[in-house]
Amino acid sequence: MIPIEKGVPLPKTRSKYRFAEMAVDDSIFVPDGTGRTISGSISYAGRCTGWKFTARTVEENGISGVRVWRVA
């Protein structure tokens, strides 16, 4: 039988995006990022931290990409 353990901390996420360091209202710009790729990373980070994120496709200084905000 597999034992149930309490109090084992969840490992930090291993993302190339710095979601774990973001405070509410912080954002990051991911150049040439696609919505689908970023949304998967956001979803995973949200499940691991309980935080909420949103993303929008934007163009900044002539560079297309995705901006991600931590909203809660």
N, CA, C and O atoms as CSV, one atom per row, in Angstrom:
chain,resi,resn,atom,element,x,y,z
A,1,MET,N,N,0.835,-1.179,0.000
A,1,MET,CA,C,0.000,0.000,0.000
A,1,MET,C,C,0.885,1.249,0.000
A,1,MET,O,O,1.893,1.295,0.704
A,2,ILE,N,N,0.513,2.248,-0.778
A,2,ILE,CA,C,1.285,3.486,-0.870
A,2,ILE,C,C,0.878,4.407,0.284
A,2,ILE,O,O,-0.309,4.673,0.469
A,3,PRO,N,N,1.863,4.902,1.070
A,3,PRO,CA,C,1.526,5.757,2.210
A,3,PRO,C,C,1.110,7.164,1.771
A,3,PRO,O,O,1.565,7.669,0.744
A,4,ILE,N,N,0.243,7.781,2.564
A,4,ILE,CA,C,-0.160,9.172,2.351
A,4,ILE,C,C,0.710,10.028,3.261
A,4,ILE,O,O,0.836,9.741,4.451
A,5,GLU,N,N,1.312,11.082,2.703
A,5,GLU,CA,C,2.199,11.941,3.476
A,5,GLU,C,C,1.646,13.359,3.513
A,5,GLU,O,O,1.084,13.830,2.524
A,6,LYS,N,N,1.798,14.028,4.620
A,6,LYS,CA,C,1.348,15.406,4.775
A,6,LYS,C,C,2.547,16.327,4.922
A,6,LYS,O,O,3.593,15.924,5.431
A,7,GLY,N,N,2.388,17.570,4.472
A,7,GLY,CA,C,3.416,18.579,4.678
A,7,GLY,C,C,4.606,18.506,3.737
A,7,GLY,O,O,5.621,19.153,3.994
A,8,VAL,N,N,4.515,17.745,2.660
A,8,VAL,CA,C,5.606,17.681,1.692
A,8,VAL,C,C,5.434,18.866,0.744
A,8,VAL,O,O,4.418,18.945,0.053
A,9,PRO,N,N,6.413,19.806,0.689
A,9,PRO,CA,C,6.251,20.993,-0.140
A,9,PRO,C,C,6.276,20.664,-1.631
A,9,PRO,O,O,6.988,19.765,-2.077
A,10,LEU,N,N,5.485,21.412,-2.380
A,10,LEU,CA,C,5.447,21.279,-3.830
A,10,LEU,C,C,6.717,21.889,-4.407
A,10,LEU,O,O,7.075,23.004,-4.026
A,11,PRO,N,N,7.415,21.200,-5.317
A,11,PRO,CA,C,8.634,21.769,-5.903
A,11,PRO,C,C,8.302,23.023,-6.713
A,11,PRO,O,O,7.199,23.169,-7.240
A,12,LYS,N,N,9.277,23.916,-6.795
A,12,LYS,CA,C,9.092,25.123,-7.598
A,12,LYS,C,C,8.970,24.735,-9.061
A,12,LYS,O,O,9.529,23.733,-9.507
A,13,THR,N,N,8.220,25.555,-9.800
A,13,THR,CA,C,8.042,25.277,-11.216
A,13,THR,C,C,9.348,25.520,-11.968
A,13,THR,O,O,10.161,26.352,-11.565
A,14,ARG,N,N,9.535,24.807,-13.029
A,14,ARG,CA,C,10.726,24.962,-13.868
A,14,ARG,C,C,10.297,25.542,-15.197
A,14,ARG,O,O,10.218,24.841,-16.206
A,15,SER,N,N,10.027,26.814,-15.182
A,15,SER,CA,C,9.560,27.489,-16.377
A,15,SER,C,C,10.594,28.505,-16.820
A,15,SER,O,O,11.258,29.120,-15.986
A,16,LYS,N,N,10.734,28.685,-18.113
A,16,LYS,CA,C,11.644,29.729,-18.577
A,16,LYS,C,C,11.032,31.105,-18.346
A,16,LYS,O,O,11.724,32.119,-18.434
A,17,TYR,N,N,9.738,31.139,-18.051
A,17,TYR,CA,C,9.063,32.386,-17.716
A,17,TYR,C,C,9.106,32.559,-16.207
A,17,TYR,O,O,9.044,31.571,-15.476
A,18,ARG,N,N,9.209,33.782,-15.730
A,18,ARG,CA,C,9.437,34.037,-14.311
A,18,ARG,C,C,8.135,34.298,-13.557
A,18,ARG,O,O,8.050,35.248,-12.778
A,19,PHE,N,N,7.127,33.468,-13.781
A,19,PHE,CA,C,5.825,33.662,-13.156
A,19,PHE,C,C,5.913,33.634,-11.636
A,19,PHE,O,O,5.225,34.408,-10.970
A,20,ALA,N,N,6.738,32.767,-11.075
A,20,ALA,CA,C,6.818,32.612,-9.621
A,20,ALA,C,C,7.355,33.859,-8.929
A,20,ALA,O,O,7.156,34.035,-7.727
A,21,GLU,N,N,8.028,34.720,-9.673
A,21,GLU,CA,C,8.599,35.939,-9.100
A,21,GLU,C,C,7.672,37.143,-9.262
A,21,GLU,O,O,7.984,38.228,-8.769
A,22,MET,N,N,6.556,36.972,-9.934
A,22,MET,CA,C,5.683,38.099,-10.239
A,22,MET,C,C,4.754,38.428,-9.082
A,22,MET,O,O,4.231,37.537,-8.413
A,23,ALA,N,N,4.556,39.722,-8.857
A,23,ALA,CA,C,3.565,40.214,-7.901
A,23,ALA,C,C,2.323,40.621,-8.697
A,23,ALA,O,O,2.382,40.751,-9.919
A,24,VAL,N,N,1.207,40.821,-8.007
A,24,VAL,CA,C,-0.012,41.273,-8.676
A,24,VAL,C,C,0.290,42.586,-9.395
A,24,VAL,O,O,0.956,43.462,-8.843
A,25,ASP,N,N,-0.196,42.720,-10.614
A,25,ASP,CA,C,-0.006,43.860,-11.520
A,25,ASP,C,C,1.343,43.865,-12.229
A,25,ASP,O,O,1.591,44.772,-13.023
A,26,ASP,N,N,2.231,42.899,-11.984
A,26,ASP,CA,C,3.461,42.770,-12.764
A,26,ASP,C,C,3.118,42.127,-14.101
A,26,ASP,O,O,2.128,41.406,-14.223
A,27,SER,N,N,3.952,42.399,-15.102
A,27,SER,CA,C,3.749,41.764,-16.402
A,27,SER,C,C,5.100,41.465,-17.032
A,27,SER,O,O,6.123,42.041,-16.663
A,28,ILE,N,N,5.076,40.547,-17.995
A,28,ILE,CA,C,6.263,40.233,-18.782
A,28,ILE,C,C,5.862,40.232,-20.249
A,28,ILE,O,O,4.722,39.923,-20.594
A,29,PHE,N,N,6.811,40.581,-21.104
A,29,PHE,CA,C,6.600,40.544,-22.545
A,29,PHE,C,C,7.413,39.398,-23.107
A,29,PHE,O,O,8.618,39.308,-22.874
A,30,VAL,N,N,6.747,38.512,-23.856
A,30,VAL,CA,C,7.410,37.366,-24.471
A,30,VAL,C,C,7.412,37.600,-25.975
A,30,VAL,O,O,6.381,37.421,-26.624
A,31,PRO,N,N,8.551,37.998,-26.545
A,31,PRO,CA,C,8.596,38.273,-27.981
A,31,PRO,C,C,8.354,37.003,-28.792
A,31,PRO,O,O,8.824,35.918,-28.452
A,32,ASP,N,N,7.607,37.179,-29.870
A,32,ASP,CA,C,7.300,36.085,-30.797
A,32,ASP,C,C,6.632,34.898,-30.126
A,32,ASP,O,O,6.619,33.801,-30.685
A,33,GLY,N,N,6.082,35.098,-28.944
A,33,GLY,CA,C,5.376,34.017,-28.259
A,33,GLY,C,C,4.023,33.793,-28.912
A,33,GLY,O,O,3.404,34.735,-29.408
A,34,THR,N,N,3.573,32.575,-28.912
A,34,THR,CA,C,2.244,32.297,-29.434
A,34,THR,C,C,1.291,32.148,-28.263
A,34,THR,O,O,1.684,31.682,-27.193
A,35,GLY,N,N,0.066,32.533,-28.453
A,35,GLY,CA,C,-0.932,32.444,-27.400
A,35,GLY,C,C,-1.074,31.047,-26.838
A,35,GLY,O,O,-1.220,30.877,-25.628
A,36,ARG,N,N,-1.035,30.052,-27.692
A,36,ARG,CA,C,-1.222,28.665,-27.247
A,36,ARG,C,C,-0.066,28.209,-26.352
A,36,ARG,O,O,-0.300,27.581,-25.319
A,37,THR,N,N,1.167,28.513,-26.731
A,37,THR,CA,C,2.328,28.121,-25.938
A,37,THR,C,C,2.316,28.816,-24.585
A,37,THR,O,O,2.537,28.181,-23.554
A,38,ILE,N,N,2.062,30.095,-24.586
A,38,ILE,CA,C,2.058,30.865,-23.351
A,38,ILE,C,C,0.889,30.442,-22.460
A,38,ILE,O,O,1.043,30.334,-21.243
A,39,SER,N,N,-0.268,30.206,-23.059
A,39,SER,CA,C,-1.434,29.851,-22.239
A,39,SER,C,C,-1.211,28.550,-21.481
A,39,SER,O,O,-1.684,28.408,-20.353
A,40,GLY,N,N,-0.512,27.612,-22.070
A,40,GLY,CA,C,-0.195,26.370,-21.368
A,40,GLY,C,C,0.711,26.621,-20.176
A,40,GLY,O,O,0.519,26.035,-19.111
A,41,SER,N,N,1.697,27.488,-20.351
A,41,SER,CA,C,2.608,27.823,-19.257
A,41,SER,C,C,1.879,28.588,-18.163
A,41,SER,O,O,2.117,28.360,-16.977
A,42,ILE,N,N,0.989,29.497,-18.559
A,42,ILE,CA,C,0.200,30.258,-17.583
A,42,ILE,C,C,-0.699,29.313,-16.794
A,42,ILE,O,O,-0.796,29.419,-15.571
A,43,SER,N,N,-1.346,28.403,-17.484
A,43,SER,CA,C,-2.240,27.455,-16.829
A,43,SER,C,C,-1.484,26.620,-15.803
A,43,SER,O,O,-1.954,26.435,-14.680
A,44,TYR,N,N,-0.333,26.126,-16.180
A,44,TYR,CA,C,0.478,25.314,-15.274
A,44,TYR,C,C,0.921,26.132,-14.062
A,44,TYR,O,O,0.821,25.667,-12.927
A,45,ALA,N,N,1.412,27.355,-14.301
A,45,ALA,CA,C,1.858,28.220,-13.199
A,45,ALA,C,C,0.701,28.528,-12.261
A,45,ALA,O,O,0.882,28.560,-11.044
A,46,GLY,N,N,-0.485,28.756,-12.815
A,46,GLY,CA,C,-1.658,29.033,-11.988
A,46,GLY,C,C,-2.041,27.849,-11.115
A,46,GLY,O,O,-2.407,28.022,-9.953
A,47,ARG,N,N,-1.958,26.644,-11.673
A,47,ARG,CA,C,-2.270,25.442,-10.883
A,47,ARG,C,C,-1.260,25.250,-9.761
A,47,ARG,O,O,-1.628,24.836,-8.662
A,48,CYS,N,N,0.002,25.544,-10.022
A,48,CYS,CA,C,1.052,25.340,-9.020
A,48,CYS,C,C,1.013,26.390,-7.917
A,48,CYS,O,O,1.334,26.093,-6.767
A,49,THR,N,N,0.621,27.618,-8.258
A,49,THR,CA,C,0.693,28.710,-7.287
A,49,THR,C,C,-0.662,29.139,-6.749
A,49,THR,O,O,-0.743,29.727,-5.671
A,50,GLY,N,N,-1.741,28.848,-7.500
A,50,GLY,CA,C,-3.060,29.342,-7.126
A,50,GLY,C,C,-3.290,30.777,-7.580
A,50,GLY,O,O,-4.341,31.354,-7.301
A,51,TRP,N,N,-2.319,31.358,-8.277
A,51,TRP,CA,C,-2.440,32.729,-8.765
A,51,TRP,C,C,-3.207,32.752,-10.079
A,51,TRP,O,O,-3.402,31.714,-10.712
A,52,LYS,N,N,-3.642,33.942,-10.484
A,52,LYS,CA,C,-4.362,34.102,-11.751
A,52,LYS,C,C,-3.553,35.004,-12.683
A,52,LYS,O,O,-2.973,36.004,-12.260
A,53,PHE,N,N,-3.529,34.625,-13.954
A,53,PHE,CA,C,-2.800,35.362,-14.978
A,53,PHE,C,C,-3.722,35.610,-16.162
A,53,PHE,O,O,-4.710,34.902,-16.355
A,54,THR,N,N,-3.388,36.620,-16.948
A,54,THR,CA,C,-4.063,36.841,-18.219
A,54,THR,C,C,-3.015,37.253,-19.236
A,54,THR,O,O,-1.963,37.776,-18.867
A,55,ALA,N,N,-3.291,37.024,-20.511
A,55,ALA,CA,C,-2.316,37.330,-21.560
A,55,ALA,C,C,-3.027,37.934,-22.764
A,55,ALA,O,O,-4.189,37.634,-23.035
A,56,ARG,N,N,-2.310,38.787,-23.473
A,56,ARG,CA,C,-2.828,39.398,-24.695
A,56,ARG,C,C,-1.714,39.428,-25.739
A,56,ARG,O,O,-0.551,39.679,-25.420
A,57,THR,N,N,-2.087,39.171,-26.975
A,57,THR,CA,C,-1.152,39.325,-28.083
A,57,THR,C,C,-0.996,40.821,-28.343
A,57,THR,O,O,-1.985,41.537,-28.507
A,58,VAL,N,N,0.244,41.285,-28.379
A,58,VAL,CA,C,0.517,42.708,-28.539
A,58,VAL,C,C,1.688,42.916,-29.488
A,58,VAL,O,O,2.409,41.978,-29.829
A,59,GLU,N,N,1.859,44.156,-29.903
A,59,GLU,CA,C,3.050,44.548,-30.647
A,59,GLU,C,C,3.674,45.699,-29.884
A,59,GLU,O,O,3.026,46.715,-29.631
A,60,GLU,N,N,4.935,45.535,-29.519
A,60,GLU,CA,C,5.649,46.557,-28.768
A,60,GLU,C,C,6.956,46.880,-29.471
A,60,GLU,O,O,7.775,45.998,-29.728
A,61,ASN,N,N,7.139,48.161,-29.779
A,61,ASN,CA,C,8.345,48.617,-30.489
A,61,ASN,C,C,8.577,47.832,-31.780
A,61,ASN,O,O,9.712,47.506,-32.127
A,62,GLY,N,N,7.480,47.533,-32.487
A,62,GLY,CA,C,7.563,46.823,-33.757
A,62,GLY,C,C,7.782,45.323,-33.625
A,62,GLY,O,O,7.991,44.643,-34.629
A,63,ILE,N,N,7.739,44.793,-32.407
A,63,ILE,CA,C,7.959,43.361,-32.183
A,63,ILE,C,C,6.649,42.740,-31.708
A,63,ILE,O,O,6.060,43.192,-30.726
A,64,SER,N,N,6.197,41.703,-32.410
A,64,SER,CA,C,4.977,40.992,-32.007
A,64,SER,C,C,5.321,40.015,-30.886
A,64,SER,O,O,6.411,39.444,-30.853
A,65,GLY,N,N,4.383,39.837,-29.983
A,65,GLY,CA,C,4.599,38.905,-28.893
A,65,GLY,C,C,3.360,38.813,-28.019
A,65,GLY,O,O,2.264,39.200,-28.423
A,66,VAL,N,N,3.550,38.306,-26.841
A,66,VAL,CA,C,2.459,38.135,-25.875
A,66,VAL,C,C,2.886,38.799,-24.567
A,66,VAL,O,O,3.997,38.581,-24.083
A,67,ARG,N,N,1.991,39.612,-23.999
A,67,ARG,CA,C,2.239,40.193,-22.674
A,67,ARG,C,C,1.369,39.450,-21.684
A,67,ARG,O,O,0.172,39.264,-21.903
A,68,VAL,N,N,1.987,39.024,-20.585
A,68,VAL,CA,C,1.312,38.263,-19.537
A,68,VAL,C,C,1.298,39.098,-18.262
A,68,VAL,O,O,2.329,39.620,-17.838
A,69,TRP,N,N,0.120,39.217,-17.657
A,69,TRP,CA,C,-0.037,39.942,-16.403
A,69,TRP,C,C,-0.455,38.975,-15.300
A,69,TRP,O,O,-1.228,38.047,-15.541
A,70,ARG,N,N,0.056,39.195,-14.093
A,70,ARG,CA,C,-0.479,38.491,-12.932
A,70,ARG,C,C,-1.593,39.377,-12.384
A,70,ARG,O,O,-1.351,40.528,-12.021
A,71,VAL,N,N,-2.802,38.847,-12.325
A,71,VAL,CA,C,-3.959,39.645,-11.938
A,71,VAL,C,C,-4.465,39.321,-10.543
A,71,VAL,O,O,-5.233,40.107,-9.988
A,72,ALA,N,N,-4.077,38.218,-9.962
A,72,ALA,CA,C,-4.500,37.879,-8.591
A,72,ALA,C,C,-3.545,36.868,-7.998
A,72,ALA,O,O,-3.722,36.450,-6.853
